[in-house]
């Protein structure tokens, strides 16, 4: 799905370095920072980060973005709890492994 929307293999490979990798736009970096915060346990989204998001997105866009991030977080945690693994549909494709947070 990502490639269909313009995400490159290089971006996927460098996902964990999005803050310093210039293959990501400022908007993409902002969204990824938000995704990091909303995925942490407990959730860590500062007022400053949310203010930057409000500068970039209107209310409806923020609701949609937050919903998509929350759904993916739910899906990933649900699958992990049941030991559901990938089915090799992307054999040979890049799959970025997230960096383990110390707060988990």
C-alpha positions in Angstrom: 0.0 0.0 0.0 2.8 2.4 0.9 4.4 2.2 -2.5 1.0 2.8 -4.2 0.9 6.1 -2.3 4.4 7.2 -3.2 6.5 5.8 -0.3 9.9 4.7 -1.6 11.9 1.7 -0.5 14.6 4.1 0.7 12.1 5.8 3.0 11.0 2.4 4.4 14.6 1.4 4.9 15.3 4.7 6.7 12.1 4.9 8.7 13.8 4.7 12.1 15.9 7.6 11.1 13.1 9.8 9.8 14.2 12.7 12.1 17.5 13.0 10.4 16.9 11.5 7.0 16.2 14.0 4.3 14.2 11.6 2.2 11.2 12.6 4.3 9.4 15.9 3.9 8.7 18.2 6.9 5.1 17.0 6.8 6.1 13.4 6.8 8.5 13.9 9.7 5.7 15.6 11.6 3.3 12.7 11.0 6.0 10.2 12.0 6.8 12.1 15.2 3.1 12.0 16.0 2.9 8.3 15.2 5.8 7.7 17.5 4.1 9.6 20.3 0.7 8.1 19.9 2.1 4.6 19.8 4.1 4.9 23.1 2.9 3.5 26.3 1.8 5.7 27.9 0.9 8.0 24.9 3.3 11.0 24.7 2.0 13.8 22.5 3.2 17.1 23.8 1.1 20.3 23.5 3.9 21.7 21.3 3.7 18.8 18.9 -0.1 19.0 18.7 0.2 22.7 18.0 2.5 22.0 15.1 0.0 19.5 13.8 -2.8 22.1 14.0 -0.7 24.4 11.9 -0.5 21.8 9.2 -3.9 20.1 9.4 -7.5 21.1 9.9 -9.7 19.4 12.5 -11.1 16.8 10.1 -7.6 15.9 8.9 -6.4 15.5 12.4 -9.3 13.2 13.3 -8.6 11.1 10.3 -4.9 11.0 10.9 -5.3 10.1 14.6 -7.9 7.5 13.7 -5.6 5.8 11.1 -2.7 5.8 13.6 -4.8 4.5 16.4 -6.3 1.7 14.2 -2.8 0.6 13.1 -1.6 0.6 16.7 -4.7 -1.5 17.7 -4.2 -3.9 14.8 -0.5 -4.4 15.5 -1.0 -4.9 19.2 -4.0 -7.3 18.6 -2.0 -9.3 16.1 1.1 -9.4 18.4 -1.1 -10.6 21.4 -2.3 -13.6 19.3 1.1 -14.3 17.7 -0.2 -13.4 14.2 2.7 -13.0 11.9 3.0 -11.9 8.3 2.1 -14.2 5.5 5.1 -13.4 3.2 2.9 -11.4 0.8 5.8 -9.0 0.4 8.5 -11.5 0.0 11.6 -9.7 -1.2 10.3 -6.3 -0.1 11.7 -4.1 2.6 10.2 -4.4 6.0 11.4 -1.9 8.5 11.8 -3.2 12.0 10.8 -0.6 14.6 13.3 0.4 17.3 12.3 -0.9 20.7 11.3 1.9 23.0 12.8 1.9 26.5 9.4 2.8 27.9 7.8 -0.5 26.9 
